[in-house]
């Protein structure tokens, strides 16, 4: 269980970084960025900022370069607004959750289509032999 203070600081860092990217950082390489999560170490020395970018691989690479060049400015603003003795170092990592979710959605769609195909085959299935394969004793009434 994480320390509530560390969780609160991580949320504050997330808000500060998002505001900085929206208002102060004017790098043309910076694409449509969303800050998804911030994880702060227990000693509050390192902060890992997870982000997503809309676009293709070139947009992601350009955004990564823009974030690397703006890390110092963002870190200075985080230190100023939080008022901590030691400002945490920032590391920006591309969040893999959207790609993982897309992959899972593709797998689920494939499973649904497979289930529909099996249900369709089952609806059209016919017995290999008779409909009732069990032998029955002749009734005594039938002999008479």
HUFEN-V126579 format. One record per residue. N is the residue number from 1. RES is the residue in one letter. OMEGA is omega in degrees with one decimal (999 if undefined). Layout:
n = <N | N>
res = <RES | RES>
omega = <OMEGA | OMEGA>
This chain:
n = <1 | 2 | 3 | 4 | 5 | 6 | 7 | 8 | 9 | 10 | 11 | 12 | 13 | 14 | 15 | 16 | 17 | 18 | 19 | 20 | 21 | 22 | 23 | 24 | 25 | 26 | 27 | 28 | 29 | 30 | 31 | 32 | 33 | 34 | 35 | 36 | 37 | 38 | 39 | 40 | 41 | 42 | 43 | 44 | 45 | 46 | 47 | 48 | 49 | 50 | 51 | 52 | 53 | 54 | 55 | 56 | 57 | 58 | 59 | 60 | 61 | 62 | 63 | 64 | 65 | 66 | 67 | 68 | 69 | 70 | 71 | 72 | 73 | 74 | 75 | 76 | 77 | 78 | 79 | 80 | 81 | 82 | 83 | 84 | 85 | 86 | 87 | 88 | 89 | 90 | 91 | 92 | 93 | 94 | 95 | 96 | 97 | 98 | 99 | 100 | 101 | 102 | 103 | 104 | 105 | 106 | 107 | 108 | 109 | 110 | 111 | 112 | 113 | 114 | 115 | 116 | 117 | 118 | 119 | 120 | 121 | 122 | 123 | 124 | 125 | 126 | 127 | 128 | 129 | 130 | 131 | 132 | 133 | 134 | 135 | 136 | 137 | 138 | 139 | 140 | 141 | 142 | 143 | 144>
res = <X | X | X | X | X | X | X | X | X | X | X | X | X | X | X | X | X | X | X | X | X | X | X | X | X | X | X | X | X | X | X | X | X | X | X | X | X | X | X | X | X | X | X | X | X | X | X | X | X | X | X | X | X | X | X | X | X | X | X | X | X | X | X | X | X | X | X | X | X | X | X | X | X | X | X | X | X | X | X | X | X | X | X | X | X | X | X | X | X | X | X | X | X | X | X | X | X | X | X | X | X | X | X | X | X | X | X | X | X | X | X | X | X | X | X | X | X | X | X | X | X | X | X | X | X | X | X | X | X | X | X | X | X | X | X | X | X | X | X | X | X | X | X | X>
omega = <-177.8 | 177.8 | 179.8 | 178.7 | 179.6 | 178.0 | 178.9 | 178.0 | 178.5 | 177.1 | 178.7 | 178.1 | 178.4 | 179.6 | -178.7 | -179.3 | 179.5 | 178.1 | 178.8 | -179.1 | -178.8 | -169.9 | -170.0 | -176.1 | -176.2 | 179.9 | -179.6 | 178.5 | -176.6 | -179.0 | 178.0 | -172.4 | 172.6 | 176.3 | -175.2 | -176.4 | 172.1 | 176.2 | -176.3 | 177.7 | -177.2 | 179.1 | 178.7 | 179.3 | -177.2 | 176.6 | 176.0 | -177.2 | 178.3 | -178.3 | 173.1 | -179.3 | 173.4 | 178.4 | -176.9 | -176.6 | 178.9 | 176.4 | 179.1 | 180.0 | 179.3 | 178.7 | 177.0 | 179.1 | 179.5 | 178.9 | 177.9 | -179.1 | -178.7 | -175.9 | -178.7 | 179.9 | -179.8 | 179.9 | 178.0 | 179.4 | 176.8 | 178.9 | -179.5 | -176.0 | -179.1 | 179.2 | 179.0 | 177.1 | 178.2 | 177.7 | -178.7 | 173.6 | -177.1 | 175.0 | -179.8 | -179.4 | 177.2 | -177.3 | -178.2 | -177.1 | -179.9 | 178.4 | 178.0 | 178.9 | 178.5 | 178.8 | 178.9 | 177.7 | 176.8 | 177.9 | 178.1 | 177.7 | 177.6 | 178.7 | 178.1 | 179.7 | 176.3 | 177.5 | 178.9 | 178.5 | 178.3 | 179.0 | 178.1 | 177.4 | -179.7 | -180.0 | -179.1 | -174.7 | 176.7 | -179.9 | 179.2 | 179.4 | 177.1 | 179.9 | 178.5 | -172.1 | -175.0 | 177.2 | -179.3 | 176.1 | 175.4 | 178.9 | 177.4 | 179.7 | -177.6 | -178.6 | -174.4 | 999>
